Amino acid sequence: MTTKARLMEEGWEMQLTMDEPRLSDLIEMYEELGIEVHLEPFNPENESGCNECMKASPEKFRTIFTRKKGNCNAQAIN
């Protein structure tokens, strides 16, 4: 199972991939709205459209996943 699939199964929604300084601004905005934020390293397989610029410096970018607080759909793993 991919990381994206696992996160979506846990109730996370993929929002967008961003770098600084807007990344911090968006995290702050989501948290002020009471929304949980999870960051993942940039993965070109998760992106649609053109992402050639991001591929040149992938370490700069993070993908934002969000979910409403307390909205964990995770199942116990044996």
N, CA and C of each residue as an Amber inpcrd file, in Angstrom:
protein
   234
   0.8420000  -1.1750000   0.0000000   0.0000000   0.0000000   0.0000000
   0.8930000   1.2460000   0.0000000   0.5470000   2.1930000  -0.8380000
   1.3340000   3.4210000  -0.9100000   1.0490000   4.3000000   0.3060000
   1.9460000   5.2230000   0.5710000   1.7500000   6.1650000   1.6690000
   0.4830000   6.9750000   1.4490000   0.2780000   7.4350000   0.2290000
  -0.9190000   8.2180000  -0.0800000  -2.1800000   7.4080000   0.1970000
  -2.2150000   6.1470000  -0.2280000  -3.3800000   5.2960000  -0.0060000
  -3.6210000   5.0660000   1.4840000  -2.5460000   4.8420000   2.2300000
  -2.6720000   4.6300000   3.6780000  -3.2350000   5.8690000   4.3530000
  -2.7030000   7.0460000   3.9810000  -3.1820000   8.2840000   4.5840000
  -4.6500000   8.5300000   4.2480000  -5.0320000   8.2640000   3.0220000
  -6.4200000   8.4720000   2.6270000  -7.3360000   7.5000000   3.3780000
  -6.8660000   6.2900000   3.6090000  -7.6330000   5.3140000   4.3820000
  -7.8270000   5.8000000   5.8200000  -6.8620000   6.5690000   6.3230000
  -6.9240000   7.1130000   7.6840000  -7.7250000   8.4150000   7.7530000
  -8.3070000   8.8190000   6.6350000  -9.1540000  10.0040000   6.6470000
  -8.4800000  11.2890000   6.1860000  -7.2230000  11.2080000   5.7600000
  -6.5120000  12.3870000   5.2740000  -6.9030000  12.6680000   3.8280000
  -6.9340000  13.9580000   3.4770000  -7.1850000  14.3800000   2.1000000
  -5.9540000  15.1100000   1.5840000  -5.4900000  14.7200000   0.4140000
  -4.3460000  15.4040000  -0.1880000  -4.8130000  16.7640000  -0.7010000
  -4.0850000  17.8160000  -0.3380000  -4.4540000  19.1620000  -0.7530000
  -3.5820000  19.6500000  -1.9020000  -2.3090000  19.8890000  -1.6350000
  -1.4050000  20.3910000  -2.6620000   0.0320000  20.2290000  -2.2130000
   0.9460000  20.4640000  -3.1450000   2.3700000  20.4200000  -2.8500000
   2.9040000  21.8370000  -2.9760000   3.6850000  22.2540000  -1.9750000
   4.1110000  23.6400000  -1.8850000   5.5000000  23.6940000  -1.2550000
   6.1790000  24.8140000  -1.4590000   7.4370000  25.0650000  -0.7560000
   7.2930000  26.3510000   0.0490000   8.3300000  26.6980000   0.7800000
   8.3210000  27.9170000   1.5930000   8.3990000  29.1440000   0.6990000
   7.8550000  30.2630000   1.1020000   7.2480000  30.5460000   2.4080000
   5.7590000  30.2160000   2.4810000   5.1170000  29.9170000   1.3680000
   3.6780000  29.6450000   1.3720000   3.3310000  28.3790000   2.1560000
   4.2310000  27.4190000   2.2220000   3.9610000  26.1840000   2.9610000
   3.5990000  26.5070000   4.4100000   4.4180000  27.3000000   5.0720000
   4.1570000  27.6570000   6.4710000   2.8660000  28.4510000   6.6130000
   2.6010000  29.3310000   5.6620000   1.3620000  30.1150000   5.6930000
   0.1370000  29.2080000   5.6250000   0.1710000  28.2260000   4.7440000
  -0.9670000  27.3180000   4.5850000  -1.1470000  26.4250000   5.8160000
  -0.0470000  25.9500000   6.3700000  -0.1280000  25.1270000   7.5830000
  -0.7960000  25.9280000   8.6980000  -0.3430000  27.1570000   8.8750000
  -0.9030000  28.0240000   9.9110000  -2.3960000  28.2610000   9.6820000
  -2.7930000  28.5090000   8.4390000  -4.1970000  28.7540000   8.1230000
  -5.0510000  27.5270000   8.4550000  -4.6160000  26.3480000   8.0080000
  -5.3750000  25.1370000   8.2910000  -5.5080000  24.9120000   9.7990000
  -4.4150000  25.0910000  10.5380000  -4.4500000  24.8740000  11.9830000
  -5.3570000  25.8800000  12.6780000  -5.3710000  27.1330000  12.2160000
  -6.2720000  28.1380000  12.7790000  -7.7300000  27.7690000  12.5540000
  -8.0070000  27.0470000  11.4820000  -9.3610000  26.5940000  11.1830000
  -9.7170000  25.3060000  11.9300000  -8.7870000  24.7980000  12.7410000
  -9.0390000  23.5830000  13.5040000  -8.8800000  22.3130000  12.6900000
  -8.0700000  22.3750000  11.6410000  -7.8590000  21.2370000  10.7590000
  -6.4760000  20.6500000  11.0190000  -6.4190000  19.3260000  11.1500000
  -5.1320000  18.6530000  11.3220000  -4.3400000  18.7200000  10.0250000
  -3.0240000  18.8440000  10.1560000  -2.1430000  18.9310000   8.9890000
  -1.0680000  17.8620000   9.1020000  -0.8260000  17.1840000   7.9940000
   0.2470000  16.1830000   7.9070000   1.0380000  16.4850000   6.6380000
   2.3560000  16.4890000   6.7520000   3.2230000  16.7570000   5.6030000
   3.9400000  15.4960000   5.1740000   4.0590000  15.3320000   3.8680000
   4.8230000  14.2320000   3.2780000   5.8340000  14.8220000   2.3050000
   6.9760000  14.1760000   2.1480000   7.9330000  14.6290000   1.1320000
   7.2890000  14.5890000  -0.2520000   7.7420000  15.4530000  -1.1250000
   7.2470000  15.4970000  -2.5020000   7.4360000  14.1470000  -3.1780000
   6.3720000  13.6670000  -3.8200000   6.4090000  12.4200000  -4.5760000
   5.7620000  12.6970000  -5.9300000   6.5410000  12.7200000  -7.0090000
   5.9740000  13.0590000  -8.3160000   4.8390000  12.1360000  -8.7540000
   4.7770000  10.9260000  -8.2330000   3.6980000  10.0040000  -8.5940000
   2.3460000  10.4550000  -8.0430000   2.3640000  11.3150000  -6.9950000
   1.1210000  11.8060000  -6.4010000   0.6160000  13.0740000  -7.0780000
   1.3940000  13.6310000  -7.9840000   1.0660000  14.9140000  -8.5930000
   0.5180000  14.7320000  -9.9960000  -0.5050000  15.5020000 -10.2930000
  -1.0100000  15.5070000 -11.6570000  -0.5090000  16.7750000 -12.3380000
  -0.4700000  16.7410000 -13.6320000  -0.0110000  17.9210000 -14.3640000
   1.5020000  18.0400000 -14.3670000   1.9530000  19.2100000 -14.7420000
   3.3860000  19.4510000 -14.8590000   4.0260000  19.5940000 -13.4800000
   5.0780000  18.8500000 -13.2350000   5.8040000  18.9670000 -11.9670000
   7.3150000  18.9480000 -12.1980000   7.7360000  19.2890000 -13.4030000
   9.1650000  19.2600000 -13.7430000   9.9870000  20.1860000 -12.8610000
   9.4480000  21.3650000 -12.5270000  10.1800000  22.2980000 -11.6590000
  10.4040000  21.6850000 -10.2850000   9.3800000  21.0030000  -9.7640000
   9.4960000  20.3840000  -8.4470000  10.4940000  19.2310000  -8.4620000
  10.5430000  18.5060000  -9.5620000  11.4840000  17.3830000  -9.6700000
  12.9300000  17.8490000  -9.6140000  13.1810000  19.0940000 -10.0330000
  14.5470000  19.6200000 -10.0360000  15.0790000  19.8340000  -8.6190000
  14.1960000  20.1280000  -7.6670000  14.5860000  20.3550000  -6.2650000
  13.5500000  19.7330000  -5.3340000  13.3750000  18.4280000  -5.3830000
  12.2870000  17.7910000  -4.6230000  12.3940000  17.9760000  -3.1100000
  13.5930000  18.1810000  -2.5960000  13.7690000  18.3260000  -1.1530000
  13.1250000  19.5960000  -0.6070000  12.8310000  20.5570000  -1.4630000
  12.2280000  21.8180000  -1.0380000  10.7220000  21.7170000  -0.8300000
  10.0860000  20.7090000  -1.4030000   8.6310000  20.6520000  -1.4560000
   8.0510000  19.6190000  -0.5000000   6.8620000  19.9320000   0.0060000
   6.1100000  19.0200000   0.8650000   4.6700000  18.9840000   0.3750000
   4.0600000  17.8160000   0.4690000   2.6540000  17.6710000   0.1220000
   1.8440000  17.7720000   1.4070000   0.8300000  18.6270000   1.3620000
  -0.0310000  18.8550000   2.5180000  -1.2330000  17.9170000   2.4450000
  -1.4480000  17.1770000   3.5320000  -2.6470000  16.3760000   3.7260000
  -3.3840000  16.9690000   4.9200000  -4.7050000  17.0060000   4.8580000
  -5.4920000  17.5460000   5.9600000  -6.6350000  16.6070000   6.3080000
  -7.1390000  16.7740000   7.5350000  -8.3710000  16.1130000   7.9550000
  -8.9250000  16.8770000   9.1450000 -10.2330000  16.7480000   9.3250000
 -10.8640000  17.3720000  10.4780000 -10.3420000  16.6920000  11.7330000
 -10.1400000  17.4560000  12.7870000  -9.6520000  16.8760000  14.0370000
 -10.5980000  15.8020000  14.5240000 -10.0220000  14.6860000  14.9600000
 -10.8100000  13.5730000  15.4580000 -11.4150000  12.7150000  14.3620000
 -11.0260000  12.9280000  13.1150000 -11.5890000  12.1810000  11.9870000
 -10.6240000  11.0890000  11.5350000 -10.2610000  10.2220000  12.4420000
  -9.3210000   9.1450000  12.1230000 -10.1020000   7.8880000  11.7660000
  -9.9560000   7.4440000  10.5140000 -10.6350000   6.2310000  10.0650000
  -9.7010000   5.0200000  10.1280000  -8.5640000   5.1750000  10.8050000
  -7.5790000   4.0990000  10.8480000  -8.1380000   2.8870000  11.5760000
  -7.7870000   1.7220000  11.0940000  -8.1960000   0.4760000  11.7290000
  -6.9740000  -0.0840000  12.4240000  -7.2170000  -0.8070000  13.5040000
  -6.1180000  -1.4230000  14.2350000  -5.3900000  -2.4060000  13.3430000
  -4.0730000  -2.3760000  13.4380000  -3.2360000  -3.2840000  12.6490000
  -2.7360000  -4.3870000  13.5640000  -2.9620000  -5.6210000  13.1690000
  -2.5260000  -6.7640000  13.9870000  -1.1030000  -7.0870000  13.7020000
